[in-house]
Amino acid sequence: MSLVKTIASKSARILREEGVGGFARKGKNYLYHHYYQWKHPMAEQEHVFSDVLFINGCDESVPHPARYRVTHQREQLAANHISSGEVYYANLTLDQVRFYRTFIFFRCPYTDMIGEFVKLAKRLNKKVLFDVDDLVIDTKYTDTIKYLDSMSKDERALYDDGVRRMGKTLSLCDAAVTTTERLAEELGHYVPEVFINRNTASEEMWALSNEALKNKQDDPEHVRIGYFSGSLTHNDDFLLILPAIEKVMSKYGNVQLHVVGELDLPKELQRFADRVVSHPFMDWRKLPGLIAEVDINLAPLEQSIFNEAKSENKWVESALVKVPTVASNVGAFARMIEHGETGLLCDTAKDWEEALSLLVENPKERRRLAQNAHRFCSKHCVTVYTGRPLAQFLKKYTTPNVAFVLPSMKISGGILVAIRHACYLQDAGYDVMLLNVDTSVDWYMEGGYQMPVLSQDLRRLSGRIDKAVATMWTTEAFLEAYCNIEQRFYLVQNFETDFYEPGVALRVFANMSYFPKVPVQFLTISNWCREWLDEEFGQKARYAPNGLETSRFSAHRRAMSGKIRILIEGDCAVEYKNVDESFRIVDRLDPDRFEIWYMSYNAQPKETYRIDRFLHQIPYEKVHEIYQQCDILLKTSYLESFSYPPLEMMATGGYAVVVPNGGNKEYLKDRENCLLYPLGEIDKAVEAIETLCSDEELQKRLYEGGLNTAKSRDWEAIRGQILRLYES
């Protein structure tokens, strides 16, 4: 189906299903993501996740290089569905590293901020590239520029410092993008790989050129030769062809010379002053109209390494308004112009005189060369037709990324598991980010890891996500809503339908998440979940077990003498946590022999609970200290995907009395590493606790079995299994 048919089909469906209002809203969002962000780089969308950030090192006083190397390349990428942003290097902040995948520094001199930015980007596994359109990266090149000798000592020192700092930024980068073969050759001495992306005309330039062509008028009385580079007497390139210009103007009385800028006429041309036309410096948008007014375009260049690296812009700009170019047989002109077909190339002063004489005398030849150049440049030298190679190169230098879509940044068992997976993927070289509804959190930083936290708001997302991972039923909808995702995963850690009581509408929505509308690879951390996903929903899930950071836990054998301390853990406001049953059990125990601690992150204890100490919102990094101070964990949940508390208790050498459920049965073995009792059978739970307190042989067996179980679940032992979950 063609793109037009696809758009028409989608538009008809949206109109049918969502009405005019829905169609208008989605159309506005589409334009926002695919046009507005590229066209208006400094607008409010600067905090939108995108693929590429261009850091522009050129001041507004020299807009020409940045227009070609930032604005035009952004247009090339936009035409190939790669989103981008732009920032002036002096306005760069570390926070911007969160929002992009790849960074391109265009002519940026080194600053401390750039150094810190590159360091952070690489720590996050992101790639950094350098773009330059002149050999301004080492003074060994710029020392060949004659004009610099006219600077004062202080001006030259300042200039040279900028060049050296430009080279320092280049040295930090993974690769480079540039305009010409000679530039690429020299840059290859500083970075491992250089990609040539020639300067191209933008859509706006092409449109302005077409408009100039429509308004173009012939001058039957004159042949107009144009030199659009400014002053004549201070331009060594023009002095190269001055003898030829003098001879041609002497030979042909109808030849005019048009130049841009303040005119300081060389003495050789003063006798032709009445045929020299000076145009003021002007906005680039007016330049196509000015070039279109001449019949021949001049592009002389002195032979030097620096000039060999220059681009063929002058030829392209004149070709788009059907003006033939006579150029020096140097660098990019020599490579891009086919002599005698799309322009004329000159090596000597005699070549210049002959080429100009030919075109002055032969209007048909002027039209033939101009038409050929126009035909070539219209197809090969404009942004929309030429961006694919650049896009492919950037994809090569864009680290595969993974986005974990979280329901919250508040730490819970399920979120900790997802973040553990994220950390291992970052260790493996992925560019990892966390998508969250809480926009007040910018970074996750824990245990030496650092990952950016971005909003799930679709209006704040434009970049490509290679792998997106939903982590709770409320996040699965993101996989369906955001279209710019290559692979979708759903990390299922529980049967979330049963999180809600019958009659609560959320039960229906939770259940819907197991029937996604888009292709999704299901993942899980328990065999129980894998079984019901297959049997009840027909979803084949990849499995890797949960682990434990055993280094966080230190074990000691409990004496089980004196007053025994029992820990009850769980949110009593959540029905399936079944905390009430735990307190019915301890109500049957002698308060003189047993001390009761209750730990809950969210809920407050009920008035009926007998509690000696309430532990509220204990930070995760402190939880192991609570387990170490208790003798027995009483855990009565009947619904868990993977139950951490018994495993954590065993890792400290303590004992666990537990109701078996799908989330713990794969690692709990009755009378080997814990004591199990049937749900609701209070008498058997009391009996288990009493037996545990009196049977030293049982204590020894459970202690050793618990430690062995915890060690077998160390995260490092299962790292490889986790990484294989996310393989393509």
C-alpha positions in Angstrom: 0.0 0.0 0.0 1.4 3.4 -0.9 2.0 6.1 1.7 -0.9 8.2 0.4 -3.3 5.2 0.6 -2.0 4.3 4.1 -2.5 7.9 5.3 -5.9 8.0 3.7 -6.9 4.7 5.2 -5.8 5.7 8.7 -7.5 9.1 8.4 -10.8 7.5 7.4 -10.6 5.1 10.3 -9.9 7.9 12.8 -12.7 10.0 11.5 -15.1 7.1 11.7 -14.1 6.0 15.2 -13.2 9.3 16.9 -15.0 12.0 14.9 -13.7 15.3 13.6 -12.3 16.3 17.1 -10.2 13.1 17.4 -9.0 13.5 13.8 -7.9 17.1 14.4 -6.2 16.2 17.7 -4.2 13.4 16.2 -3.4 15.4 13.1 -2.0 18.2 15.3 0.1 15.7 17.3 1.4 14.2 14.1 2.5 17.6 12.7 4.0 18.4 16.1 6.2 15.3 16.1 7.2 15.2 12.5 7.5 18.8 11.5 7.3 21.4 14.3 10.2 20.0 16.3 12.6 20.0 13.4 11.5 23.4 12.1 11.6 25.2 15.5 14.6 23.8 17.5 14.4 26.2 20.4 10.7 26.1 21.0 9.0 24.5 24.0 9.6 21.0 22.7 13.2 21.1 23.8 12.4 18.5 26.5 11.1 16.0 24.0 12.9 12.7 23.7 14.5 12.6 20.2 17.1 10.7 18.3 19.8 13.2 17.7 21.0 16.5 19.3 23.0 18.9 17.2 25.3 21.1 19.4 26.0 24.1 17.2 29.4 25.8 17.9 28.9 28.7 15.4 27.8 32.1 16.6 24.8 33.8 15.0 27.2 36.2 13.4 28.3 33.4 11.1 25.0 31.7 10.3 26.1 30.1 6.9 28.0 27.1 8.2 25.3 26.2 10.8 22.6 26.5 8.3 24.2 23.9 6.0 25.6 21.6 8.7 22.8 21.8 11.3 19.5 23.0 9.8 20.0 21.2 6.5 21.2 17.9 8.1 18.2 18.0 10.5 16.0 18.3 7.4 17.7 15.3 5.8 17.1 13.3 9.0 13.5 14.4 9.3 12.8 13.2 5.8 14.2 9.8 6.9 12.1 9.7 10.1 14.9 10.5 12.5 14.0 13.2 15.0 16.4 15.8 16.2 17.0 18.9 18.4 19.4 21.7 18.4 21.2 23.8 21.0 23.9 26.5 20.9 27.0 25.1 22.6 27.2 27.9 25.2 23.6 26.9 26.3 24.4 23.2 26.6 23.5 21.6 30.0 24.1 18.2 31.4 20.3 17.6 31.7 20.0 17.5 27.9 21.9 14.2 27.8 18.7 12.6 29.1 16.6 13.4 26.0 18.7 12.2 23.1 20.4 9.1 21.8 23.3 10.5 19.7 25.1 13.8 19.9 26.7 15.7 17.0 29.1 18.6 18.0 29.3 21.0 15.0 32.5 23.2 15.2 32.4 23.2 19.0 35.4 24.4 20.8 36.1 22.5 24.0 34.6 23.8 27.2 34.4 22.2 30.7 30.7 21.7 30.1 31.3 19.8 26.8 33.9 17.7 28.6 31.5 16.7 31.4 28.7 16.2 28.8 30.7 13.8 26.7 31.8 11.9 29.8 28.2 11.5 31.0 27.0 10.6 27.5 29.6 7.8 27.2 28.8 6.6 30.8 25.2 6.1 29.6 26.5 4.2 26.5 25.5 7.0 24.1 27.6 8.0 21.0 29.2 11.3 20.4 30.1 12.6 16.9 31.9 15.6 15.5 30.9 17.6 12.4 33.1 20.1 10.7 33.1 21.8 7.3 36.6 23.4 7.4 40.1 22.3 8.6 39.7 24.3 11.8 40.8 21.5 14.1 44.5 22.0 14.1 46.7 25.1 13.7 48.9 23.1 11.2 46.1 23.6 8.8 44.9 27.1 9.7 48.5 28.4 9.6 48.3 28.1 5.8 45.5 30.8 5.7 47.2 34.0 4.5 44.5 36.2 5.9 45.4 35.2 9.4 48.8 36.9 9.1 47.0 40.2 9.0 45.6 39.7 12.5 47.1 41.3 15.6 49.0 39.1 18.0 46.1 39.0 20.5 43.6 38.3 17.8 45.7 35.5 16.3 46.3 34.0 19.8 42.5 34.0 20.4 41.8 32.4 17.0 44.5 29.7 17.5 43.1 28.9 20.9 39.7 28.3 19.4 41.2 26.0 16.8 43.0 23.9 19.4 39.9 23.6 21.5 38.0 22.5 18.4 40.5 19.8 18.0 40.1 18.8 21.6 36.4 18.3 21.2 37.0 16.2 18.1 39.4 14.0 20.0 36.6 13.1 22.5 34.3 11.9 19.8 33.6 8.4 18.4 33.5 9.4 14.7 33.1 12.4 12.5 30.8 13.7 9.7 32.2 16.1 7.1 31.6 17.6 3.7 34.5 16.6 1.4 36.9 13.8 0.7 40.0 15.9 1.6 38.4 16.9 4.9 37.6 13.2 5.6 41.2 12.2 4.8 42.6 14.7 7.3 40.0 14.0 10.0 40.9 10.3 9.7 44.1 11.1 11.6 42.0 12.1 14.7 39.0 9.7 14.8 38.5 6.0 13.8 35.8 6.7 11.1 34.7 9.7 9.0 31.5 9.8 7.0 31.1 12.3 4.1 27.8 14.0 3.9 28.1 16.7 1.3 26.5 20.1 1.8 23.0 20.1 0.2 20.4 22.7 -0.5 17.4 22.8 1.8 13.8 22.6 0.7 13.5 26.3 1.3 16.6 27.0 -0.8 15.2 24.9 -3.6 11.8 26.7 -3.4 13.5 30.1 -3.5 15.6 29.0 -6.4 12.5 27.9 -8.3 10.9 31.2 -7.6 14.0 33.0 -8.8 13.9 31.0 -12.0 10.3 32.1 -12.7 11.3 35.7 -12.2 14.6 35.4 -14.1 15.1 38.0 -16.9 17.6 38.0 -19.7 19.7 41.1 -20.4 20.3 41.1 -24.1 22.8 43.9 -23.9 25.2 42.4 -21.3 26.8 39.1 -20.3 26.9 39.2 -16.5 29.6 37.4 -14.7 29.1 36.9 -10.9 31.5 36.6 -8.1 29.6 36.1 -4.8 32.3 36.1 -2.1 32.8 39.7 -1.0 35.8 42.0 -1.3 38.0 41.7 -4.3 41.3 43.2 -3.2 41.5 41.1 0.0 40.4 37.8 -1.6 43.4 35.7 -2.8 41.0 33.4 -4.7 39.8 36.2 -6.9 43.4 37.5 -7.4 44.0 34.1 -8.9 41.7 34.8 -11.9 42.2 38.6 -12.0 44.3 38.5 -15.2 41.7 36.4 -17.0 38.9 38.8 -15.9 40.9 41.8 -17.1 41.5 40.2 -20.5 37.8 39.1 -20.9 36.5 42.5 -19.9 38.9 44.2 -22.3 38.0 41.8 -25.1 34.2 42.0 -24.6 32.6 45.4 -24.0 29.3 43.8 -23.1 30.7 41.9 -20.1 29.6 43.1 -16.6 31.2 41.9 -13.3 28.8 41.5 -10.4 30.1 41.1 -6.9 28.6 41.0 -3.4 29.9 43.2 -0.6 31.9 46.4 -0.1 33.8 46.9 -3.3 37.5 48.0 -3.2 38.2 47.7 -6.9 41.7 46.4 -7.9 43.7 48.8 -10.1 43.6 46.4 -13.0 39.8 46.7 -13.1 39.4 50.4 -12.4 39.1 51.3 -16.0 36.0 49.0 -16.1 34.4 50.7 -13.1 31.2 51.5 -15.1 30.8 47.8 -15.8 31.4 46.5 -12.2 28.2 46.2 -10.2 28.4 45.9 -6.5 25.6 44.3 -4.5 25.3 44.7 -0.7 25.6 41.8 1.7 22.2 40.3 2.0 20.1 37.6 3.7 20.7 34.2 2.2 17.1 34.0 1.2 17.7 36.8 -1.4 20.8 35.1 -2.8 19.1 32.8 -5.3 17.4 35.8 -6.9 20.7 37.6 -7.1 22.6 34.6 -8.6 19.8 34.2 -11.1 20.5 37.7 -12.4 23.9 36.7 -13.8 24.9 34.5 -16.8 28.1 33.0 -15.5 29.2 32.1 -11.9 32.8 32.2 -10.8 34.2 29.8 -8.2 38.0 30.2 -8.1 40.1 28.5 -5.3 43.8 28.7 -4.7 45.5 25.3 -4.4 46.0 24.4 -0.7 45.0 21.7 1.7 42.6 24.1 3.4 40.9 25.0 0.0 40.8 21.4 -1.1 38.6 20.7 1.9 36.1 23.3 1.0 32.7 22.3 -0.3 31.0 22.9 -3.7 28.2 25.1 -2.4 28.8 27.9 -5.0 28.3 25.4 -7.8 25.1 23.9 -6.3 23.6 27.3 -5.5 24.1 28.6 -9.1 23.0 25.3 -10.7 19.6 25.5 -8.9 18.9 28.8 -10.7 20.4 27.5 -14.0 23.5 29.5 -14.1 26.7 27.7 -15.3 29.8 27.7 -13.1 33.4 28.1 -14.0 35.5 26.7 -11.1 39.0 25.9 -10.1 39.9 22.2 -10.7 40.4 21.8 -6.9 38.9 19.7 -4.2 35.1 19.3 -4.2 34.7 21.2 -7.4 37.0 18.7 -9.2 35.1 15.8 -7.8 31.5 17.0 -8.3 31.6 19.0 -11.5 31.8 17.0 -14.8 34.0 19.2 -17.0 32.2 20.2 -20.1 28.9 18.8 -18.9 27.8 20.3 -15.6 30.4 23.1 -15.5 33.9 24.1 -16.6 37.1 23.4 -14.6 40.3 25.4 -14.8 43.9 24.9 -13.8 45.7 27.8 -15.3 45.0 31.5 -16.1 44.8 30.6 -19.7 42.1 27.9 -18.9 40.1 30.6 -17.2 40.4 33.1 -20.1 39.3 30.4 -22.6 36.4 29.1 -20.5 35.0 32.6 -19.9 35.5 33.5 -23.5 33.6 30.4 -24.6 30.6 31.1 -22.4 30.6 34.9 -23.2 30.4 34.1 -26.9 28.1 31.1 -26.8 24.7 31.5 -24.9 23.6 28.0 -26.1 26.6 26.5 -24.3 25.7 28.5 -21.2 22.2 27.1 -21.3 23.4 23.5 -21.9 25.8 23.5 -19.0 23.3 25.2 -16.7 20.5 22.7 -17.7 22.8 19.7 -17.0 23.9 21.1 -13.7 20.4 21.9 -12.7 19.2 18.4 -13.6 22.0 16.8 -11.5 21.8 19.1 -8.5 18.0 19.0 -8.3 18.2 15.2 -7.7 21.5 14.7 -5.9 22.2 18.0 -4.0 19.0 18.7 -2.1 18.1 17.5 1.4 15.0 15.3 0.9 16.7 13.1 -1.7 20.1 12.7 0.0 19.5 11.9 3.7 19.4 8.2 3.7 23.2 7.5 3.8 23.5 10.0 6.7 20.6 8.2 8.5 22.2 4.8 8.0 25.5 6.1 9.3 23.9 7.6 12.4 22.1 4.3 13.0 25.5 2.6 13.0 26.7 5.1 15.6 23.5 5.0 17.7 23.6 2.6 20.6 20.6 0.2 20.8 18.3 1.6 23.5 15.9 0.1 26.0 13.0 1.9 27.7 11.5 0.4 30.8 8.0 1.8 31.3 7.3 2.0 35.0 4.1 2.8 36.9 6.0 4.7 39.5 9.5 5.5 40.8 8.4 4.5 44.3 10.4 1.5 45.1 8.6 -1.8 45.3 9.6 -5.4 44.7 8.3 -5.4 41.1 10.0 -2.1 40.3 13.2 -3.3 41.8 13.2 -6.3 39.6 12.6 -4.1 36.5 15.4 -1.8 37.5 17.7 -4.7 38.1 17.1 -5.8 34.5 17.7 -2.3 33.3 21.0 -2.2 35.2 22.2 -5.4 33.6 21.2 -4.2 30.2 23.2 -1.0 30.8 26.2 -3.1 31.8 25.8 -5.0 28.6 26.2 -1.7 26.6 22.6 -0.7 26.0 21.4 2.9 26.3 18.8 2.5 29.0 16.1 4.9 30.1 13.1 4.7 32.5 9.7 6.1 31.4 7.6 7.3 34.4 4.4 9.3 35.0 6.2 11.3 37.8 7.9 14.2 36.0 9.5 15.4 39.2 12.2 12.6 39.0 15.0 13.2 36.5 17.5 10.5 37.3 17.7 7.1 38.8 21.0 6.9 40.7 21.6 3.9 43.0 24.4 1.4 43.5 26.8 3.1 41.0 24.2 3.1 38.3 22.7 6.2 36.6 19.8 6.2 34.2 17.7 9.0 32.8 14.0 9.2 33.8 11.7 10.6 31.2 7.9 11.3 31.0 5.6 8.7 29.4 3.6 11.6 27.9 3.4 10.9 24.2 3.7 14.6 23.5 7.2 14.4 25.0 8.4 11.5 22.9 9.6 11.5 19.3 12.7 9.4 19.2 13.0 5.7 18.2 12.9 3.1 21.0 14.5 -0.2 20.0 13.1 -2.2 22.9 10.3 -1.0 25.1 9.4 -3.0 28.2 6.0 -2.7 30.0 6.3 -3.6 33.7 2.7 -3.5 35.0 -0.7 -3.7 33.3 -1.1 0.0 33.5 2.1 0.5 31.4 1.2 -2.1 28.7 -1.0 0.6 27.0 2.1 2.6 26.2 3.4 -0.3 23.9 0.2 0.2 21.9 0.0 4.0 21.9 3.6 4.8 20.9 4.3 3.7 17.3 8.0 4.4 17.1 9.1 1.2 18.8 10.9 -1.7 17.1 10.4 -4.5 19.7 7.9 -4.6 22.5 8.2 -6.7 25.7 5.8 -7.1 28.7 7.5 -8.1 31.9 4.7 -9.9 33.8 5.4 -10.4 37.5 1.9 -11.3 38.8 -1.7 -12.0 37.8 -2.7 -8.4 38.2 -6.4 -9.1 37.4 -6.7 -10.5 40.9 -5.2 -7.3 42.5 -8.8 -6.0 42.4 -12.0 -7.3 44.0 -14.9 -8.5 41.8 -16.9 -5.5 40.4 -13.9 -3.2 40.2 -13.6 -2.1 36.6 -9.8 -2.2 36.8 -10.0 -6.0 36.8 -11.2 -5.9 33.2 -8.5 -3.5 32.1 -5.8 -5.5 33.8 -7.0 -8.7 32.1 -7.0 -6.9 28.7 -3.3 -6.3 29.0 -2.7 -10.0 28.4 -4.3 -9.6 25.0 -2.2 -6.8 23.5 -3.2 -5.2 20.2 0.3 -5.2 18.9 3.0 -8.0 18.8 4.5 -8.3 22.2 7.1 -10.7 23.6 6.0 -11.7 27.1 8.6 -12.1 29.8 8.2 -13.4 33.4 10.2 -14.1 36.5 8.2 -17.2 37.8 7.2 -20.5 36.4 3.8 -20.0 37.8 3.3 -16.9 35.7 4.7 -18.6 32.6 2.2 -21.4 33.1 -1.0 -19.3 33.4 0.1 -17.0 30.6 0.3 -20.0 28.3 -2.7 -22.0 29.5 -5.2 -19.1 30.0 -4.1 -16.5 27.5 -2.1 -18.4 24.9 1.0 -16.2 25.5 4.4 -17.9 25.3 6.7 -16.2 27.8 10.4 -16.2 28.2 11.5 -17.0 31.7 14.4 -15.9 33.9 14.2 -16.3 37.7 14.4 -13.5 40.2 17.6 -13.0 42.1 18.9 -11.6 45.4 21.7 -9.2 46.1 23.3 -11.6 48.6 26.2 -9.3 49.3 23.8 -6.9 51.0 22.8 -9.6 53.6 25.0 -10.9 56.4 23.9 -14.2 58.1 24.0 -15.3 61.7 22.4 -18.3 63.4 19.5 -17.3 65.7 19.8 -18.4 69.3 16.0 -18.9 69.6 16.2 -18.2 73.4 14.6 -15.6 75.5 11.9 -13.6 73.7 11.4 -14.6 70.1 10.9 -11.7 67.7 8.4 -12.4 64.8 8.3 -10.1 61.8 5.1 -9.7 59.8 5.5 -8.0 56.4 2.9 -6.7 54.0 0.3 -4.1 53.1 -2.7 -4.8 55.2 -4.9 -2.7 52.9 -4.3 -5.1 50.1 -6.5 -8.2 50.4 -4.2 -10.8 48.8 -1.4 -9.8 51.2 -3.7 -11.5 53.8 -2.0 -9.6 56.7 -5.0 -10.1 59.0 -4.3 -13.8 59.1 -0.8 -13.2 60.3 -2.1 -11.2 63.3 -4.8 -13.8 64.0 -1.9 -16.3 64.3 0.3 -14.2 66.6 -2.8 -13.5 68.8 -2.6 -17.2 69.7 1.0 -16.9 70.8 2.2 -16.0 74.4 3.0 -12.2 74.4 5.6 -12.9 77.1 7.5 -15.2 74.8 7.0 -13.5 71.4 7.6 -9.9 70.4 5.8 -8.7 67.2 7.2 -6.3 64.6 5.1 -5.2 61.7 6.7 -3.7 58.5 4.6 -2.0 55.9 5.6 0.6 53.3 2.2 2.0 52.5 -0.5 1.0 55.0 -0.9 1.9 58.6 -1.7 -1.0 61.1 -5.3 -1.7 62.1 -6.3 -0.9 65.7 -6.9 -4.6 66.4 -3.3 -5.6 65.7 -1.0 -6.5 68.6 2.2 -4.8 67.7 5.3 -4.1 69.7 7.0 -2.1 66.9 5.7 -0.7 63.7 8.2 -0.2 60.9 6.9 2.3 58.2 8.4 3.1 54.8 11.8 1.6 55.6 14.1 2.4 52.6 15.0 -0.7 50.6 18.7 -0.4 51.4 17.8 -0.6 55.2 15.3 -3.6 55.0 18.0 -6.2 55.4 18.8 -4.7 58.8 15.2 -5.3 59.9 15.4 -9.0 58.9 18.7 -9.4 60.7 17.1 -8.2 64.0 14.2 -10.7 63.8 14.0 -14.5 64.3 11.0 -15.6 62.3 9.2 -14.1 59.3 5.5 -14.8 59.2 4.3 -14.3 55.6 0.7 -15.2 54.8 0.1 -13.7 51.2 -1.9 -16.0 48.9 -1.0 -14.2 45.7 2.6 -13.3 44.8 4.4 -13.5 41.5 7.7 -13.8 43.3 7.8 -13.5 47.0 11.0 -11.8 48.2 10.6 -11.6 52.0 11.1 -15.3 52.7 14.2 -15.4 50.6 15.6 -12.2 52.2 14.9 -13.6 55.7 16.8 -16.8 54.8 19.7 -14.8 53.5 20.2 -13.4 57.0 20.0 -16.8 58.6 16.5 -16.3 60.0 13.5 -18.6 59.6 10.3 -18.3 57.5 6.8 -19.6 58.3 4.9 -19.2 55.0 1.7 -19.8 53.1 2.7 -21.5 49.8 1.6 -19.6 46.6 2.6 -19.4 43.0 5.3 -16.8 43.7 7.2 -18.8 46.3 6.6 -22.5 45.7 9.5 -22.7 43.2 12.1 -22.0 45.8 10.4 -22.9 49.2 10.7 -26.5 50.4 8.8 -27.4 53.5 11.1 -28.5 56.4 14.2 -28.0 54.2 14.5 -24.3 54.1 11.2 -23.1 55.6 8.0 -24.2 57.3 4.8 -24.1 55.1 1.3 -24.2 56.4 -2.0 -24.3 54.4 -3.8 -21.0 53.9 -6.4 -20.2 56.6 -5.3 -23.1 59.0 -4.3 -21.0 62.0 -3.8 -24.0 64.3 -1.2 -25.4 61.9 0.6 -22.1 61.7 0.8 -21.8 65.5 2.0 -25.4 65.7 4.8 -24.7 63.1 6.1 -21.7 65.1 6.1 -23.6 68.4 7.8 -26.5 66.8 10.5 -24.3 65.2 11.2 -22.7 68.6 11.8 -26.0 70.3 13.4 -28.3 67.7 17.1 -27.5 67.4 17.7 -30.1 64.7 15.0 -28.5 62.6 16.5 -25.0 63.2 19.9 -26.2 62.0 18.5 -27.8 58.9 16.4 -24.8 58.0 19.3 -22.5 58.6 21.6 -24.3 56.3 18.9 -24.9 53.7 17.9 -21.3 53.7 21.5 -20.0 53.2 22.0 -22.4 50.3 18.7 -21.3 48.7 19.7 -17.7 49.0 23.1 -18.2 47.5 21.6 -20.1 44.5 19.5 -17.1 43.8 22.3 -14.5 43.7 21.7 -12.0 40.9 25.1 -12.5 39.4 24.4 -16.2 38.9 21.4 -15.4 36.7 22.7 -12.3 34.9 23.0 -14.2 31.6 19.5 -15.6 31.7 18.1 -12.1 32.2 20.0 -10.7 29.3 18.8 -13.5 27.0 15.2 -12.4 27.8 15.8 -9.3 25.7 17.5 -10.8 22.7 15.8 -10.2 19.3 
